[in-house]
Each structure stands twice: as structure tokens, then as C-alpha cells.
């Protein structure tokens, strides 16, 4: 992983800024940030000046960055209008010099967005940045809400400075209302809120300008979060298969679930494990009336639930897809937790753990690896809270689950978060709304198991499966021209094609 993959919480960014300002020769961070953003704007949209630019400036340091952007754009020949709510003399101390430099070149400050027929080619959002962090939870109201609502309705690109105003930099949640940016130029380091919850829908393309700050610090905060992007996923791929191999070379996976009315969930997980490369896949169904063969996928070996723990050389067991919450399901889950098998717990297995505190204790004390795949509602049950609380702080929720249950976790959703018991987290950058359909979670569980069976460590299997799962949906988005009607079964085939492409057709290093 490179430094550009690291993700920093707001408190860490503020610590970095504080350390930088304490250096013997402190860097002019605001000047460097404003120039960096102005250069991005010029390269993308201002090739034929003069252009008309509206700059929304806030009262804090984000507004200071905006004044610097405005100054450079004006000096480069563009028509720039700056609006600032309130008394310009009451801006933050750090922003005062930037404001004065803007005034010194003949710039002026308006109290509001001018009415009339005037239109702008570009809008720069410098209202709040990381000023609306998770700890404050301040919803945007009043004139700022009116400004954001107004510019969001215009058909012009908006460039956000650091974080789109209204988006929590740590949680990605909308605080009342939020800018919908075409591009976000973020400074010093990446922020979690750009990649999870509502962030991806509001930040557009994210461009990092690190301002060369971190190399100057002796005690820079160490990141505990990174992007789960394609370069990282490809670094985890299994090796190309040797000619002298056989089905035993690629491991054995079992799926335990499929109670009455939910057999399809277990079969989807089994088909996913098979297509993602597991050598043998067994599906143990709790529904005694289910067929003894999957006629659409006869390669799957269907077994009674009572047989699953006697399967020889089993590398990974997925328990939960279609499991139900019966007394029988509970008994099988207890047996699984008592085993030395690598486990993937999904769906009703997670709900049973949430209902039975002793299962959580048993899970925490396992010596073998366990991987949990909750969606937000399941995560809320595990944490004895509500879904809104989980979604309001996905980063913390994922960490609490991983540590409470001593497990590797993916908290699914927009910007899925993978977290390990040591607190390290990874924000997934693949996927789209096409995954919002029944069965995609079962498919992900099967993918994790297949990669584990082929020799990847459980953490690496989780990371690769999560990114590949989303990347497969992205590939389908291109071929199907939209997310509507995407199915879990299609994700399996797309993921298989993509995995083979990555392993066998990757360009030489």
C-alpha cells in the first residue's frame, strides 16, 4: 500500500495540521491547498478563459482555502464572484490573510448569491470542509442551506474543497443538506466520509493533494484505515494454477443453511464458491424436502446437515444463508462455533449470535478464524443498537463488531468497510446500487469461502472477495447499461470472468 491509499480521521488531520504549524518553518498550508485546487480547476475547466466562477466561502479555514482559489483564478484572467455570509472581519484567524490577499488584488465580497440572469460556469464549495465532523453533528441550516440547495440545482460542475460541505468527514453522512460535487479536491490525506455512506454520491471524483506535509513530521499519526481499491485487490490474487494440479489442490468448501423456503440462498452461496475456484463444494440443506441435486449446478454435492462436520479436509464452512432461526439451526451453529474450521457467518447465523449472548462469547474465544458479513440491520442487532446508529458511524460500528467478536468483518453497504480485530480498516471503492438485490450477500459469502479454500489467509480472502464482488457489479453495469434488475446469479459469472482476467491477463509488472 502507498501513502495515497491511507485514510485519516478528522482528529488525525487536525493533529497533522497542528504539528505542521509547530515546525520551525511551518508550511503555508492554506496557500498550498488553494493553489492546488485552483490548478485542478484550471486544468479541467478553464482552458479557454475567461470563465465565470462563483466561490462559496465559509467563515473557517475552508473559506480561507476558497479565498486563495478565488485569487489565483482571478489572476489567471477569470471572472470570480465570492460570497461570504456575515462579517468578513470575523473569519478565522488563519483565513484573514487569505481574505486580505483577495481584497488586495481588487476582489470583493458579496453577502449572497446575486439574483438575476447571471450564470456561472463553475462553482467552488469552500463553506465547511471537515468543519462538520462527526463529533459536532451540526446540521446545515439557514442561508448556507439555501446556498447549497441553489447551486445543487444548477447544471454546472461544483468543485468541493477537502470534503463536500454537509458531508461528515468521518462518517460520510449528510448533515441536513450537502453539496453534490463533480470533483472533490481533498488535502493532506483521504477522509473516510468520501468513500462510505452518502459520501460517494456527493463527492464525485476524489483528487488528493497531500501538500507534502507528512514527510516533514517526526511523529505523524499512523493510519489504521486504507482504501480497498483495485491495486490492493490485485496484490492479493492467488497464483496462476499449475498444470500439475487437481481438484484437491483448491480446497473444499461447505455451505450450511437452506431451511424451508430459503434453499436458494444456500445454493447461491454454493454456486458462487464453485465458480470462484473451490475444488469441491458441498451444500448441506436443512430442508429435508429439498431436491438431492441442484439440476442447474449438478457439480454441487448436496448433503444432509448432519453430514457436514464429517466431510474430510474441509477448509471453510459458510453457515447462515437461508439457515433460519429454529432450534435446529441454533444447534448447528453451536456445533460450528465449537469446531476448528474457518467459518464465514452470514444472515441468520449473525441474527442467532445477536439473540444468544453465549454464542457471542463462544465466537470471541474461537482459535480458528471467523469472518462476519453483516449488513447494517444485522450489525445493529450484533451491537444491540439500531440501524440508524450504525449508519451514522459505520467506521466505529465495524471496529466494535470486529473487536467484540474477535472476527474479521465486512460491514456491507455503500462503501463497505472491512475491519480486523486489531482495528485496521479498509474502505471498499467498488460496487454500485445493482448489488441492492436479494442473494448478493450469499454470493459474497461463497466467494470468501472459495478464496480461503484456495490458500488465501482469511483477511486477504475477505478483502479480495469484497472488492471483486463490487467490481463484478461494476462490470455488469457497463454491459447492462444500468443497475436496475441486476441479479445475484449474474454477479457470480461476472466475478468469475473478472478473477480470471486479473490472474491471467494482467499486464506484466
GIHUBEL-V157562 format. One record per residue. N is the residue number from 1. PSI is psi in degrees with one decimal (* if undefined). BURIAL is + if it has 16 or more other ideal C-beta (glycine too) atoms within 10 Angstrom, else -. Layout:
N,PSI,BURIAL
N,PSI,BURIAL
//
This chain:
1,143.5,-
2,170.0,-
3,-25.9,-
4,-10.7,-
5,-12.9,+
6,144.6,+
7,134.3,+
8,139.0,+
9,162.2,+
10,-43.4,+
11,-35.7,-
12,-40.2,+
13,-43.1,+
14,-36.0,-
15,-42.9,+
16,-46.4,+
17,-42.2,+
18,-44.9,-
19,-40.5,+
20,-40.7,+
21,-14.2,-
22,-1.1,-
23,154.9,-
24,-36.7,-
25,79.9,-
26,138.3,-
27,151.8,-
28,79.8,-
29,-42.9,+
30,-42.7,+
31,-44.0,+
32,-38.6,+
33,-46.6,+
34,-41.8,+
35,-43.3,+
36,-43.0,+
37,-41.6,+
38,-38.0,+
39,-38.0,+
40,-44.7,+
41,-44.8,+
42,-42.3,+
43,-32.1,-
44,-35.8,-
45,-12.4,+
46,36.9,+
47,-16.9,-
48,71.1,-
49,162.5,-
50,146.7,-
51,162.3,+
52,123.6,-
53,131.4,+
54,126.7,+
55,120.8,+
56,114.7,+
57,133.7,+
58,177.6,+
59,-8.1,+
60,-156.7,+
61,-28.2,+
62,-36.9,+
63,-35.7,+
64,-43.3,+
65,-40.7,+
66,-38.6,+
67,-39.3,+
68,-44.3,+
69,-47.2,+
70,-43.1,+
71,-47.9,+
72,-42.6,+
73,-36.9,+
74,-43.4,+
75,-25.6,-
76,7.2,+
77,11.1,-
78,157.7,+
79,116.3,-
80,127.9,+
81,126.1,+
82,130.0,+
83,139.3,+
84,126.8,+
85,127.7,+
86,-170.1,-
87,119.7,-
88,-23.9,+
89,-7.6,-
90,17.6,-
91,167.3,+
92,155.1,+
93,-41.6,-
94,-27.3,+
95,-13.2,+
96,-41.0,-
97,-39.6,-
98,-39.9,+
99,-43.8,+
100,-38.5,-
101,-33.9,+
102,-43.3,+
103,-34.0,-
104,-25.4,-
105,12.3,-
106,8.0,-
107,153.7,+
108,171.9,-
109,128.1,+
110,151.2,-
111,-11.5,-
112,169.1,-
113,122.9,+
114,142.2,-
115,175.4,-
116,-163.1,-
117,-2.8,-
118,136.1,-
119,157.5,-
120,147.9,+
121,-28.0,+
122,146.7,+
123,134.5,+
124,123.2,+
125,105.7,+
126,41.3,+
127,-54.0,+
128,-36.1,+
129,-127.2,+
130,9.2,+
131,-18.3,+
132,64.5,+
133,174.4,+
134,-35.5,+
135,-28.1,-
136,-38.6,-
137,41.9,-
138,117.9,-
139,145.1,-
140,129.0,+
141,176.7,-
142,-138.1,-
143,-34.4,-
144,-39.0,+
145,-41.8,-
146,-43.1,-
147,-47.0,+
148,-43.1,+
149,-38.2,-
150,-53.3,-
151,-28.0,+
152,-26.1,+
153,-12.2,-
154,149.0,-
155,58.7,-
156,150.4,+
157,138.5,+
158,131.7,+
159,116.4,+
160,139.7,+
161,116.9,+
162,-64.9,+
163,137.2,+
164,130.0,+
165,129.9,+
166,-14.7,+
167,127.9,+
168,126.5,+
169,-25.1,+
170,-34.4,+
171,-17.3,+
172,8.3,+
173,152.4,+
174,124.9,+
175,80.0,+
176,-62.2,-
177,156.8,+
178,146.9,+
179,140.5,+
180,97.9,+
181,149.2,+
182,-34.9,+
183,139.1,+
184,119.8,+
185,108.7,+
186,148.4,+
187,147.6,+
188,-57.9,+
189,163.1,+
190,152.3,+
191,144.2,+
192,-38.2,+
193,-15.8,+
194,-16.7,+
195,-0.5,+
196,165.1,+
197,-126.3,+
198,-9.9,+
199,-51.9,+
200,-27.2,+
201,-15.4,-
202,-17.4,+
203,-15.7,+
204,-142.8,+
205,129.2,-
206,126.4,+
207,121.3,-
208,130.8,+
209,105.1,+
210,-9.5,+
211,13.9,+
212,36.8,-
213,-50.0,+
214,-40.6,+
215,-18.4,-
216,-10.4,-
217,140.5,-
218,-28.4,-
219,49.6,-
220,139.8,+
221,137.7,+
222,129.8,-
223,147.0,+
224,15.3,+
225,142.3,+
226,161.7,+
227,136.8,+
228,89.7,+
229,-177.6,+
230,-42.0,-
231,-41.5,-
232,-45.1,+
233,-42.7,+
234,-24.4,-
235,-11.4,-
236,1.1,+
237,144.6,+
238,155.6,+
239,153.7,-
240,146.3,-
241,138.0,-
242,150.4,-
243,-37.2,-
244,70.1,-
245,168.7,-
246,178.0,-
247,-28.7,-
248,-15.0,-
249,-13.5,-
250,16.6,+
251,165.3,+
252,131.2,+
253,141.9,+
254,146.3,+
255,129.4,+
256,115.7,+
257,-143.7,+
258,53.8,+
259,179.1,+
260,129.1,-
261,-5.9,-
262,25.8,+
263,-35.2,+
264,-33.6,+
265,-45.5,+
266,-39.0,+
267,-37.8,+
268,-43.5,+
269,-40.6,+
270,-43.6,+
271,-38.5,+
272,-45.9,+
273,-38.7,+
274,-47.8,+
275,-21.1,+
276,11.8,+
277,2.6,+
278,141.4,+
279,-43.7,+
280,140.4,+
281,124.3,+
282,138.9,+
283,115.4,+
284,115.9,+
285,138.8,+
286,-17.5,+
287,108.8,+
288,-16.8,-
289,0.6,-
290,153.3,+
291,154.7,-
292,-1.3,-
293,144.7,-
294,101.2,+
295,-22.9,-
296,-19.0,-
297,71.0,+
298,-11.7,-
299,-22.2,-
300,139.3,+
301,108.6,+
302,133.8,+
303,158.7,+
304,152.6,-
305,-32.0,+
306,-15.5,-
307,-13.0,-
308,-35.2,+
309,0.1,+
310,4.0,-
311,126.5,+
312,146.4,-
313,42.8,-
314,126.2,+
315,-31.3,+
316,137.9,+
317,126.4,+
318,123.6,+
319,128.6,+
320,-39.3,+
321,113.5,+
322,18.5,+
323,-36.2,+
324,-179.2,+
325,33.1,-
326,171.0,-
327,-38.0,-
328,-43.6,-
329,-41.4,+
330,-41.6,+
331,-42.5,-
332,-35.1,+
333,-40.7,+
334,-41.1,-
335,-43.0,-
336,-43.0,+
337,-24.6,+
338,-10.1,-
339,171.8,-
340,16.3,-
341,148.4,+
342,127.9,+
343,144.0,+
344,116.9,+
345,127.2,+
346,162.6,+
347,-123.1,+
348,-21.4,+
349,-38.9,+
350,-39.4,+
351,-37.5,+
352,-39.3,+
353,-40.5,+
354,-33.4,+
355,-27.2,-
356,97.9,-
357,-31.7,-
358,-30.2,-
359,-36.2,+
360,-40.4,+
361,-40.8,-
362,-40.8,+
363,-43.7,+
364,-29.8,-
365,3.1,-
366,142.2,+
367,-28.4,-
368,158.6,-
369,142.9,+
370,137.4,+
371,129.3,+
372,139.5,+
373,58.7,+
374,144.5,+
375,173.0,+
376,-38.0,+
377,-41.6,-
378,-37.6,+
379,-40.3,+
380,-40.1,+
381,-41.6,+
382,-34.4,+
383,2.8,+
384,47.2,-
385,-159.6,-
386,162.6,-
387,-38.6,-
388,-40.0,-
389,-39.3,-
390,-48.1,+
391,-26.2,+
392,-15.0,+
393,69.3,+
394,-36.1,+
395,-46.8,+
396,-40.0,+
397,-45.1,+
398,-41.8,+
399,-41.6,+
400,-40.6,+
401,-46.1,+
402,-42.1,+
403,-37.9,+
404,-36.5,-
405,6.4,+
406,48.3,+
407,160.2,+
408,130.8,+
409,141.1,+
410,118.6,+
411,107.1,+
412,163.0,+
413,-172.5,+
414,116.7,+
415,62.2,+
416,140.9,+
417,118.9,+
418,134.5,+
419,141.8,+
420,162.4,+
421,-26.4,+
422,1.5,-
423,-9.0,-
424,135.4,-
425,152.4,+
426,129.2,+
427,116.7,+
428,139.1,+
429,2.0,+
430,165.8,+
431,163.7,+
432,174.9,+
433,-13.0,-
434,-21.3,+
435,-7.8,+
436,65.3,-
437,156.6,+
438,138.0,-
439,-15.8,+
440,-30.4,+
441,-37.8,+
442,-40.4,+
443,-43.0,+
444,-42.0,+
445,-43.3,+
446,-37.0,+
447,-44.2,+
448,-45.6,+
449,-41.9,+
450,-43.4,+
451,-34.6,+
452,-44.2,+
453,-28.0,+
454,7.3,+
455,-3.9,-
456,145.9,+
457,152.3,-
458,-43.6,+
459,-41.1,+
460,-37.2,+
461,-41.0,+
462,-49.3,+
463,-47.3,+
464,-43.1,+
465,-43.3,+
466,-45.7,+
467,-40.7,+
468,-39.6,+
469,-48.6,+
470,-38.1,+
471,-34.4,+
472,-41.2,+
473,-36.2,+
474,-38.4,+
475,-42.1,+
476,-34.6,+
477,-37.4,+
478,-38.8,-
479,-25.7,-
480,-1.8,-
481,27.3,-
482,161.7,-
483,-14.2,+
484,127.6,-
485,4.7,-
486,138.4,+
487,158.7,-
488,-38.5,+
489,-36.7,+
490,-33.9,+
491,-39.2,+
492,-50.3,+
493,-41.7,-
494,-38.7,+
495,-38.7,+
496,-47.2,+
497,-41.9,-
498,-41.5,+
499,-45.1,+
500,-38.2,-
501,-43.4,-
502,-39.5,+
503,-43.7,-
504,-14.1,-
505,15.8,-
506,141.1,-
507,147.8,-
508,143.0,-
509,*,-
//
